[in-house]
Amino acid sequence: MRVSRRSALAGAAASAAALGATGFLGAGSAAAEPGGGADYLVGCGMADMTGAPAGQGMMGYSELDQVTTGLLMRCWARAYIIVDQVTGDRVAFVNTDNACLFQSVHLAVMVELAKRFGDLYTERNVNLNATHNHNSCGGTAREYAYSLAAQGFQQNSYDAEVNGIVAAIVNAHERLAPGTIMIGHGELHDASANRSRVAFDLNPADDKAEFPDAIDPAVTVLRLKQGGKDVGAITWFATHGTSLTDHNTLISVDNKGYASYRWEHDEMGARYLDGQPGFIAAFPQTNPGDMTPNLWTRPWHPAGPTEDNRANCAMIGERQYQAGRTAFAAARAMSTGGVDSVIRYVNMADTFIDGSYTPDGKAARTAPAMMGAAAVATSSEDNYNTQIPFLHEGDTNPMVAALGGVDAPIEEWMRDVQAPKLAIVPLGILPPRPWVPQVVAIQIMRIGDLVLASGPAEFTIVSGLRVRRVVARALGVPLENVLMQGYANGYCGYVTTPEEYVSQQYEGGETLYGRWTLSAYMQEFDRLARAVAARTDIGRGPAPLDWNFGLQPNLLAPVPADVPVAGHAFGDVLTQPPANNTAGDLVSVEFAGAHPNNDFRLGGTYFEVQRATGDGWERVFDDNDWCTELHWRRPDGNPAASLIQIRWTIPAGTRIGKYRIQYFGDSKDATGQTAGFTGTSMEFVVS
């Protein structure tokens, strides 16, 4: 167990109360009564943000040949708003089912929120963060480096993400009602493994002592109620969203999304097409930079990866759900009330660092972002394809060529700061503008006893620990109540400790601003936290880059006008299901369809599995269920026709009776006009 978890929290209530009385910037009078009482308004909401399920590159593994061919589960934004009725302060916490919450998306969401709410929800009091699943749609970043593998920026999927996040916040806002929040703690030891043990072992003994198994087992849960009714849960735990491998080409939500589905759908009865669920469960990350869900990397675990590792996805998701449920059941009232938040931008490409934040006590600095050879090689534990992501020998990638190549003069001082990294892609100084963010946001958000130190990167467990320590010390709160909230308000690679960095594992190669990246974050988090404690406004910092301007290539060919499969009309059934089936059977139906990207059917579904009732048909499953899949492909020799295959693996416990599968498509003609159509399979029996 972690040393910090063993220690008694003597004096914790007094420390937390002192923070509440001091307050963050923007706080008014003293915080609410200890425990929160009924002095909160609480609102939970979610919205569909699923991107293109057909023919666009995926995000996470950054592999050119991982192109979407269908849908396993939809991607959601889950929003939680908490308002302190004593001070009027509020915070919004949003967790998204996607690989990364890019800075260009974050800034666009802030613009849309200002249009709707004025200064009620701003970059200061809104936290946007991603589950980091590796099965969401790519091309949603205006930052060049993160859309290369998707052949450029994809407006349709970008819009789906921005609009979905905004809609989730709107839904949470509209459901605000008097409520309470509680906090729970637990541990989970069999849902992660350290994929960079060589690097981890280079850390000092006192750091490694916090993680005897080289993993971060901490589970932290917020339990949200309105009156006596549970309406939400937020469960933090560190493990990568890489259960589904790079062989998977179906849009999905990986292990954390599966955990949400188990709690919302299976336990609480949510049916997503019937409106806002009465209970919303998010599973955000903390500091999983070196944490993998693929337990076969542990010496004692015999299992290896399967083709798409779906069994691992369900297993790791189930374990997070159960651990979250346990901590939720044991949640207690908080000793501190109130909510506060502050944000500051930092130029990570040019930060001078005081020696008190470096392991050797010497002053240091950061450098413009650069990707190392180890990063280009990818993580051998989680990437099963060994291709170089989005870069080919001779810069033959057309996106790279369109942007002017990957050559730029690297000054000697930059190489010194980046050493011992072999810097091969100088992302921060490439034309026509930096390919990744260099001015990035850090944020400190407090919800009662809980403090989130939020950064736009993948922090390893020890780098997260060091940030948590400086924030806890500056604010005078227990370490256990400070979480490193990674993947927040932007994305800019990894953060390793300086000791881990020298081994140049994958994570070190992706620590973009050089060996002292973590030291810079520690310094800036400490500066922000001390300003918070002293009620001093140190300003917003430098302005981030406006990603809306400049060249924005998209090299994907436009989707042609739809034509039906030869000899058929749209919606015709090409392959009927078996007449008789039992639990565990795979039912498959193929339709003459249209391109799914014509309409993402956000908030809806591409198909339904329906059961016969006495007077009609009722929906029992749709395209957001774990047991169903949509597969899309082009028939041979016809680049404008679409074959849509719907698969349903009949779950145990399915009611006997007559069933059918109904598909909803939208064809687009040469003028861009769409027309909806429906295809319906023959009836079949589940016995």
C-alpha positions in Angstrom: 0.0 0.0 0.0 1.1 3.6 -0.5 2.8 5.1 2.5 0.6 8.2 2.4 -2.5 6.0 2.7 -1.2 4.4 5.9 -0.5 7.7 7.6 -3.1 9.1 10.0 -4.8 12.3 8.7 -4.4 14.1 12.0 -4.9 17.8 11.5 -6.4 17.2 8.0 -9.7 18.8 8.9 -8.0 21.9 10.4 -5.8 22.3 7.3 -8.7 21.9 4.9 -10.8 24.3 6.9 -8.0 26.9 6.7 -7.9 26.5 3.0 -11.7 27.0 2.8 -11.4 30.2 4.9 -8.6 31.5 2.8 -10.3 30.6 -0.5 -9.0 30.5 -4.1 -9.0 33.5 -6.3 -12.6 34.5 -7.1 -13.9 33.1 -3.8 -16.2 35.4 -1.9 -17.0 34.8 1.8 -16.0 31.9 3.8 -16.7 28.4 2.4 -19.9 26.5 3.1 -20.5 24.6 6.2 -18.1 21.6 6.7 -19.4 18.6 4.7 -21.1 20.8 2.2 -24.6 20.4 3.7 -27.3 21.6 1.4 -25.4 24.7 0.4 -24.6 23.3 -3.0 -26.4 23.2 -6.3 -25.4 20.1 -8.2 -26.1 19.2 -11.8 -25.0 16.3 -14.0 -25.4 16.1 -17.8 -24.0 14.2 -20.7 -24.0 14.5 -24.5 -23.0 12.4 -27.5 -19.7 13.5 -29.1 -19.0 10.6 -31.4 -16.9 11.4 -34.5 -16.8 9.8 -37.9 -17.3 6.0 -37.7 -16.2 5.4 -41.3 -13.2 6.2 -43.4 -11.3 8.6 -41.0 -8.2 7.9 -39.1 -8.4 7.2 -35.3 -6.7 9.0 -32.5 -4.4 7.5 -29.9 -2.0 5.1 -31.6 -1.3 7.6 -34.4 -1.1 4.9 -37.1 -2.0 5.6 -40.7 -3.7 2.3 -41.3 -5.9 2.5 -38.2 -8.9 3.9 -40.1 -12.5 3.7 -38.8 -14.7 0.9 -40.2 -17.6 1.1 -37.8 -18.9 1.6 -34.2 -18.7 -0.5 -31.1 -19.9 2.2 -28.6 -20.5 5.9 -28.7 -18.2 8.5 -27.2 -19.8 10.8 -24.5 -19.0 14.0 -22.7 -20.0 13.9 -19.0 -20.3 17.2 -17.2 -20.7 18.0 -13.5 -21.5 21.4 -12.2 -21.2 22.3 -8.5 -22.3 25.7 -7.2 -21.5 27.0 -3.7 -24.7 28.8 -2.8 -22.9 30.7 0.0 -20.3 32.4 -2.2 -21.9 32.0 -5.6 -18.7 30.3 -6.9 -19.1 27.4 -9.3 -17.0 24.9 -11.1 -17.7 22.6 -14.1 -15.8 19.4 -14.5 -16.1 17.6 -17.9 -14.7 14.2 -18.7 -14.7 13.1 -22.4 -14.6 9.6 -24.0 -11.8 10.4 -26.4 -8.0 10.2 -26.7 -7.1 13.8 -26.0 -8.7 17.1 -25.1 -6.8 19.3 -27.5 -6.1 22.9 -26.8 -7.8 23.9 -30.0 -10.9 22.1 -28.8 -10.7 23.6 -25.3 -10.4 27.1 -26.7 -13.3 26.6 -29.1 -15.5 25.3 -26.2 -14.7 28.4 -24.2 -15.9 30.6 -27.1 -19.2 28.7 -27.4 -19.8 28.8 -23.6 -19.2 32.6 -23.6 -21.8 33.0 -26.4 -24.4 31.1 -24.3 -23.5 31.9 -20.7 -21.4 35.1 -20.8 -18.8 34.9 -18.0 -20.6 32.2 -16.0 -18.4 29.3 -17.3 -14.9 30.3 -18.4 -11.5 28.8 -18.7 -11.0 29.6 -15.0 -13.7 27.5 -13.6 -14.2 24.8 -16.3 -12.0 21.8 -16.4 -12.1 19.7 -19.6 -10.3 16.3 -19.5 -10.1 13.1 -21.5 -10.2 9.4 -20.6 -7.4 8.9 -23.2 -9.1 6.0 -24.9 -7.3 5.0 -28.1 -10.4 4.2 -30.1 -11.9 7.7 -30.8 -12.0 9.6 -34.0 -8.8 11.4 -35.2 -8.4 14.6 -37.0 -10.1 16.7 -34.3 -7.0 18.7 -33.5 -6.0 21.9 -35.2 -2.5 21.2 -33.9 -0.7 19.6 -36.8 1.2 16.9 -35.0 -2.1 15.3 -33.7 -4.0 15.2 -37.0 -1.2 13.9 -39.2 -2.2 10.2 -38.9 -5.8 11.2 -39.8 -4.6 12.8 -43.0 -5.3 16.2 -41.6 -8.0 18.2 -39.8 -11.5 16.8 -40.0 -14.1 19.5 -39.5 -17.1 17.1 -39.0 -15.5 15.2 -36.1 -14.1 18.4 -34.6 -17.6 19.9 -34.5 -19.0 16.7 -32.9 -16.5 17.0 -30.1 -16.9 20.8 -29.5 -20.7 20.7 -29.7 -20.9 17.6 -27.6 -18.9 19.1 -24.8 -20.9 22.3 -24.8 -24.2 20.3 -24.8 -23.1 18.3 -21.8 -22.4 21.4 -19.8 -25.7 22.9 -20.9 -27.5 19.7 -19.8 -25.8 19.8 -16.4 -26.6 23.5 -16.0 -30.2 22.9 -16.7 -30.4 20.2 -14.1 -28.9 22.1 -11.2 -30.7 21.5 -8.0 -29.9 21.6 -4.2 -27.5 18.7 -3.4 -24.5 17.4 -1.5 -21.1 16.0 -2.4 -19.1 13.3 -0.5 -15.7 11.8 -1.0 -14.5 8.3 -1.0 -11.1 6.6 -1.2 -9.9 3.1 -2.1 -7.3 1.2 -3.9 -7.2 -1.0 -7.0 -4.1 -3.3 -7.5 -5.1 -5.4 -10.5 -6.0 -3.0 -13.3 -2.6 -1.5 -14.2 1.0 -2.4 -14.8 4.1 -0.3 -15.2 5.1 -0.4 -18.8 8.3 1.6 -18.3 9.8 -0.2 -15.2 13.3 0.5 -16.4 12.6 4.2 -16.2 10.6 4.0 -12.9 13.5 2.2 -11.2 15.8 5.2 -11.8 13.8 7.3 -9.4 15.0 8.0 -5.8 14.0 5.5 -3.1 11.6 7.8 -1.3 9.6 8.2 -4.5 9.5 4.5 -5.3 8.5 3.8 -1.7 5.1 5.5 -2.4 4.5 2.8 -5.1 5.9 -0.5 -3.9 4.3 -2.4 -6.9 5.4 0.4 -9.4 1.7 1.3 -9.9 -0.6 4.0 -8.5 -3.5 2.0 -7.0 -5.3 5.1 -5.7 -9.1 5.3 -6.3 -10.8 8.6 -5.5 -14.6 9.1 -5.9 -16.9 12.0 -5.6 -20.5 11.1 -4.8 -23.1 13.6 -5.9 -26.6 13.7 -4.6 -29.7 15.8 -5.1 -31.7 15.5 -1.9 -31.5 11.8 -1.0 -31.0 10.6 -4.6 -27.6 9.7 -6.0 -27.2 11.5 -9.4 -23.5 11.2 -10.2 -20.1 9.7 -9.5 -16.6 10.7 -10.6 -14.0 7.9 -10.1 -10.3 8.8 -10.7 -7.9 6.0 -11.4 -4.6 5.8 -13.3 -4.5 3.3 -16.2 -4.1 3.8 -19.9 -7.0 3.6 -22.4 -5.2 1.0 -24.5 -7.1 -2.2 -23.7 -8.4 -2.2 -27.3 -5.3 -2.6 -29.5 -4.3 -0.8 -32.7 -5.9 -3.7 -34.6 -9.3 -2.3 -33.6 -11.0 0.0 -36.1 -14.4 0.5 -34.4 -15.1 3.7 -32.6 -15.4 2.9 -28.9 -14.7 4.0 -25.4 -12.1 1.5 -24.0 -12.0 0.3 -20.4 -13.1 3.6 -18.7 -16.1 4.0 -21.0 -17.0 0.4 -20.3 -16.9 1.1 -16.6 -19.3 4.1 -17.1 -21.6 1.9 -19.1 -21.7 -0.8 -16.4 -22.6 1.7 -13.7 -25.0 3.9 -15.7 -26.7 1.3 -18.0 -26.4 -2.1 -16.2 -26.8 -0.9 -12.6 -28.7 2.3 -12.8 -30.9 1.5 -15.8 -29.9 4.3 -18.1 -31.2 4.1 -21.6 -29.3 6.8 -23.5 -31.9 7.3 -26.2 -34.6 8.1 -23.6 -33.1 11.4 -22.5 -30.6 12.4 -19.8 -29.8 9.5 -17.4 -30.8 9.9 -13.8 -27.3 8.9 -12.8 -24.0 9.8 -14.6 -20.7 8.0 -13.9 -17.4 9.3 -15.2 -14.0 7.6 -14.9 -11.3 10.2 -15.4 -7.5 9.7 -15.4 -4.9 11.0 -13.0 -1.3 10.3 -13.8 -1.2 7.1 -15.9 1.7 8.1 -18.2 3.5 4.8 -17.5 0.4 2.8 -16.5 -0.9 0.2 -19.0 -4.0 -2.0 -18.6 -2.3 -4.8 -20.4 -1.4 -6.9 -17.4 0.5 -9.4 -19.4 3.4 -7.0 -19.1 3.7 -8.1 -15.5 6.0 -11.1 -15.2 3.5 -13.1 -13.2 0.6 -12.6 -15.6 0.5 -15.3 -18.3 -2.0 -13.8 -20.7 -0.9 -12.0 -23.9 -2.8 -9.7 -26.2 -5.6 -10.9 -28.4 -6.4 -9.4 -31.8 -8.2 -6.4 -30.4 -8.0 -7.3 -26.6 -11.8 -6.8 -26.0 -11.7 -9.2 -23.1 -9.1 -7.1 -21.4 -11.2 -4.0 -22.0 -14.2 -5.5 -20.2 -12.0 -6.9 -17.4 -10.2 -3.7 -16.6 -13.4 -1.7 -17.0 -15.2 -4.0 -14.7 -12.5 -3.8 -12.0 -12.6 0.1 -12.1 -16.4 0.0 -11.9 -16.3 -2.3 -8.9 -13.5 -0.3 -7.1 -15.4 2.9 -7.8 -18.6 1.4 -6.5 -16.8 0.3 -3.3 -15.3 3.7 -2.6 -18.6 5.3 -3.5 -20.4 3.2 -0.9 -17.9 4.3 1.8 -17.9 8.0 0.8 -18.0 10.4 3.7 -19.0 14.0 4.2 -16.2 16.5 3.5 -14.6 18.6 6.2 -14.5 21.6 3.9 -17.2 23.2 1.8 -17.0 25.4 -1.2 -15.5 25.3 -4.6 -12.7 27.4 -6.2 -10.6 27.4 -9.3 -7.7 29.3 -10.9 -5.9 28.9 -14.2 -2.6 30.2 -15.6 -0.8 29.8 -19.0 2.9 28.9 -19.1 5.3 29.1 -22.0 6.8 25.6 -21.7 9.1 26.2 -24.6 11.0 28.9 -22.7 10.8 28.6 -18.9 13.7 29.2 -16.6 13.7 26.9 -13.6 15.1 27.6 -10.1 17.4 24.9 -8.8 15.1 24.1 -5.9 12.9 22.3 -8.4 15.6 20.1 -10.0 17.1 16.9 -8.6 20.7 18.2 -8.6 19.8 21.7 -7.3 21.0 23.5 -10.4 19.1 26.0 -12.4 17.7 24.7 -15.7 15.4 25.6 -18.5 13.0 24.1 -21.0 13.3 24.2 -24.8 10.9 24.2 -27.8 8.9 21.0 -28.2 10.8 18.1 -29.8 9.9 14.5 -30.4 12.6 11.9 -29.8 13.5 8.7 -31.5 12.0 6.7 -28.6 8.6 8.4 -29.2 8.6 7.7 -32.9 9.3 4.1 -32.1 6.1 4.0 -30.0 5.4 2.0 -26.8 6.2 -1.7 -27.4 3.8 -2.7 -24.5 0.7 -1.0 -26.0 1.4 -0.7 -29.8 1.4 -4.1 -31.5 2.1 -2.6 -34.9 5.7 -1.5 -35.2 5.3 1.1 -37.9 6.5 4.6 -37.3 3.5 6.8 -36.5 2.7 9.3 -39.3 6.4 9.6 -40.3 8.0 7.7 -43.2 11.6 7.6 -44.3 12.2 10.5 -46.6 9.2 12.4 -45.3 6.9 10.7 -47.8 3.8 11.3 -45.7 1.7 13.7 -47.8 0.6 15.7 -44.7 4.2 16.2 -43.7 5.0 17.3 -47.2 2.1 19.7 -47.3 3.3 21.4 -44.1 6.9 21.8 -45.4 8.6 18.8 -43.9 10.1 18.1 -40.5 13.4 19.8 -40.9 14.2 22.9 -38.9 17.4 24.3 -37.4 17.9 23.0 -33.9 20.3 25.3 -32.0 22.9 23.8 -29.8 21.4 25.0 -26.5 18.1 23.3 -27.5 20.0 20.0 -28.0 21.6 20.4 -24.6 18.2 20.9 -22.9 16.8 18.0 -24.8 19.8 15.6 -24.1 20.1 12.7 -24.0 17.0 12.6 -26.2 17.8 12.1 -29.9 15.6 14.9 -31.2 14.4 14.0 -34.7 11.2 16.0 -35.0 11.5 19.6 -33.7 7.8 20.1 -33.4 8.1 23.5 -31.6 10.0 25.2 -34.4 8.6 23.6 -37.6 6.9 25.8 -40.2 4.5 27.3 -40.7 3.8 27.5 -36.9 4.5 25.2 -33.9 2.9 21.8 -34.5 2.0 21.4 -30.8 1.0 23.8 -28.0 3.9 25.5 -26.3 1.9 28.0 -24.2 -0.2 25.6 -22.1 -2.7 25.9 -19.2 -2.2 24.7 -15.7 -5.2 24.8 -13.4 -5.9 24.2 -9.7 -9.5 23.4 -8.9 -11.0 22.7 -5.4 -14.2 20.8 -4.8 -14.6 20.7 -1.0 -11.7 18.7 0.3 -10.5 17.6 -3.1 -7.9 19.5 -5.0 -7.2 18.9 -8.7 -3.8 19.9 -10.1 -4.6 19.9 -13.8 -2.1 19.7 -16.6 -2.3 19.1 -20.4 -0.1 16.0 -20.5 0.4 12.4 -19.6 2.3 12.5 -16.2 4.0 9.3 -15.0 3.1 8.2 -11.5 6.2 9.7 -9.9 6.0 13.0 -11.9 2.4 13.2 -10.7 3.4 12.6 -7.2 6.0 15.4 -7.2 3.4 17.9 -8.5 0.9 16.8 -5.9 3.5 17.3 -3.2 4.3 20.9 -4.1 0.6 21.7 -4.4 -0.3 20.0 -1.1 2.6 21.7 0.7 1.7 25.2 -0.7 -2.0 24.8 0.2 -1.5 23.0 3.5 -3.7 20.1 2.6 -3.2 16.3 2.9 -1.4 14.7 0.0 -4.2 12.2 -0.4 -6.7 14.9 -1.2 -4.6 16.3 -4.1 -4.9 14.5 -7.5 -2.9 15.0 -10.6 -5.5 15.6 -13.3 -3.8 14.8 -16.5 -5.1 15.2 -20.1 -6.8 18.5 -19.0 -7.5 21.7 -21.0 -5.1 20.7 -23.8 -2.6 18.1 -24.8 1.2 18.2 -25.2 2.7 14.7 -24.8 4.2 13.2 -21.7 5.9 14.3 -18.5 8.6 12.1 -17.0 10.8 12.8 -14.0 14.4 14.0 -15.0 15.7 10.6 -13.7 13.2 8.7 -15.9 13.9 10.9 -18.8 17.6 9.8 -19.2 16.6 6.2 -20.0 14.7 7.5 -23.1 11.9 5.1 -23.0 8.8 6.0 -25.1 7.5 8.3 -22.4 10.8 10.2 -22.2 11.0 10.6 -26.0 7.5 12.1 -25.8 8.5 14.5 -22.9 8.5 17.4 -25.4 10.2 20.3 -23.7 13.3 18.5 -22.5 14.7 16.8 -19.5 13.5 19.5 -17.1 9.8 19.5 -18.2 8.6 18.2 -14.9 10.7 20.7 -12.9 9.1 23.5 -14.9 5.6 22.2 -14.1 6.5 21.8 -10.4 7.8 25.4 -10.3 4.7 26.8 -12.0 2.2 24.7 -10.0 4.0 25.8 -6.8 3.9 29.5 -7.9 0.2 29.2 -8.6 -0.7 27.3 -5.4 1.3 29.8 -3.3 -0.6 32.7 -5.0 -3.8 30.9 -4.2 -2.9 30.5 -0.5 -1.9 34.2 -0.3 -5.0 35.3 -2.3 -2.7 37.0 -4.8 -3.6 37.3 -8.5 -0.6 36.5 -10.6 -2.5 36.9 -13.9 -3.4 34.7 -16.8 0.1 34.5 -18.2 1.0 34.5 -21.9 -1.7 34.0 -24.4 -2.0 30.6 -26.1 -1.7 30.3 -29.8 -4.9 31.0 -31.8 -5.2 27.7 -33.7 -8.0 29.0 -36.0 -5.5 30.8 -38.2 -3.1 29.5 -40.8 -2.9 26.5 -43.1 -5.2 23.6 -42.1 -4.7 20.7 -44.6 -7.2 17.9 -45.1 -6.0 15.4 -47.5 -8.9 13.0 -47.3 -10.9 12.8 -50.5 -14.5 14.0 -50.2 -17.0 11.2 -49.6 -18.7 10.6 -53.0 -22.5 10.7 -53.5 -24.1 7.4 -52.3 -25.3 4.8 -54.7 -27.0 1.6 -53.5 -25.4 -1.8 -54.0 -25.9 -3.0 -57.5 -29.3 -4.5 -58.0 -30.7 -3.2 -54.7 -32.3 -0.2 -53.1 -31.1 1.5 -50.0 -32.1 -0.5 -46.9 -32.4 -3.8 -48.7 -31.3 -6.8 -46.5 -28.5 -8.7 -48.2 -27.9 -11.2 -45.5 -30.7 -12.3 -43.2 -30.1 -13.5 -39.6 -30.4 -17.1 -38.6 -34.0 -18.1 -37.8 -33.2 -19.6 -34.4 -30.7 -18.4 -31.8 -29.7 -18.7 -28.2 -27.7 -16.7 -25.7 -24.1 -16.4 -26.8 -24.9 -16.7 -30.5 -23.7 -14.0 -32.9 -26.6 -12.6 -35.0 -25.4 -10.8 -38.1 -27.4 -8.9 -40.7 -26.1 -7.0 -43.7 -27.8 -4.2 -45.5 -27.4 -2.2 -48.6 -26.6 1.0 -46.8 -25.1 4.5 -47.1 -22.0 6.2 -45.8 -22.4 6.6 -42.0 -20.6 9.9 -42.0 -23.5 11.5 -43.8 -25.2 11.8 -40.4 -23.4 10.8 -37.2 -26.9 10.5 -35.6 -25.7 12.2 -32.5 -28.0 11.5 -29.6 -29.6 8.8 -31.7 -28.6 5.4 -33.2 -27.8 3.8 -36.5 -29.8 0.7 -35.6 -32.0 -1.0 -33.0 -32.3 -4.6 -31.9 -36.1 -4.9 -31.3 -38.2 -7.5 -29.5 -41.8 -8.2 -30.4 -44.4 -7.1 -27.9 -48.2 -7.7 -27.9 -48.9 -4.6 -29.9 -45.6 -3.9 -31.8 -41.9 -3.8 -31.3 -39.7 -2.4 -28.5 -36.0 -1.4 -28.6 -33.8 -3.6 -26.4 -30.3 -2.7 -27.7 -28.8 0.0 -30.0 -25.5 1.1 -31.3 -24.2 2.2 -27.9 -24.4 -1.3 -26.3 -21.4 -3.5 -25.6 -23.1 -6.4 -27.2 -23.6 -4.8 -30.6 -21.4 -3.6 -33.5 -21.8 -1.7 -36.7 -19.3 -2.6 -39.5 -19.0 -0.5 -42.7 -17.2 -1.4 -45.9 -17.2 -0.7 -49.7 -18.2 -3.6 -52.0 -15.5 -4.7 -54.4 -15.4 -2.5 -57.5 -17.9 0.1 -56.2 -16.3 3.1 -54.4 -19.6 4.8 -53.8 -21.7 2.0 -52.3 -21.8 1.0 -48.7 -22.3 -2.4 -47.0 -23.5 -2.1 -43.4 -23.3 -5.1 -41.2 -25.0 -5.2 -37.8 -23.8 -7.7 -35.3 -25.5 -8.7 -32.0 -23.9 -11.1 -29.6 -26.9 -12.3 -27.6 -26.2 -11.7 -23.9 -27.0 -14.2 -21.2 -30.4 -13.5 -19.7 -31.9 -12.2 -22.9 -35.7 -12.7 -22.8 -37.0 -15.4 -25.2 -39.1 -14.2 -28.0 -39.2 -12.8 -31.5 -36.6 -10.2 -32.5 -35.6 -8.2 -35.5 -32.8 -5.7 -36.4 -33.7 -2.3 -37.9 -31.1 -0.1 -39.6 -31.4 3.7 -40.1 -29.4 5.2 -42.9 -29.0 8.5 -44.7 -28.0 8.6 -48.3 -26.5 11.7 -49.8 -26.9 12.8 -53.5 -24.5 14.7 -55.7 -26.0 18.0 -54.5 -25.3 17.2 -50.9 -28.9 16.6 -50.0 -29.5 13.7 -47.6 -32.6 11.4 -47.4 -33.3 9.0 -44.6 -34.2 5.4 -45.1 -34.8 2.3 -43.0 -34.0 -1.4 -43.5 -35.6 -4.2 -41.5 -34.4 -7.8 -41.1 -36.8 -10.7 -41.0 -37.9 -11.8 -37.6 -35.9 -14.4 -35.7 -36.3 -16.3 -32.5 -34.2 -16.2 -29.3 -35.0 -19.3 -27.3 
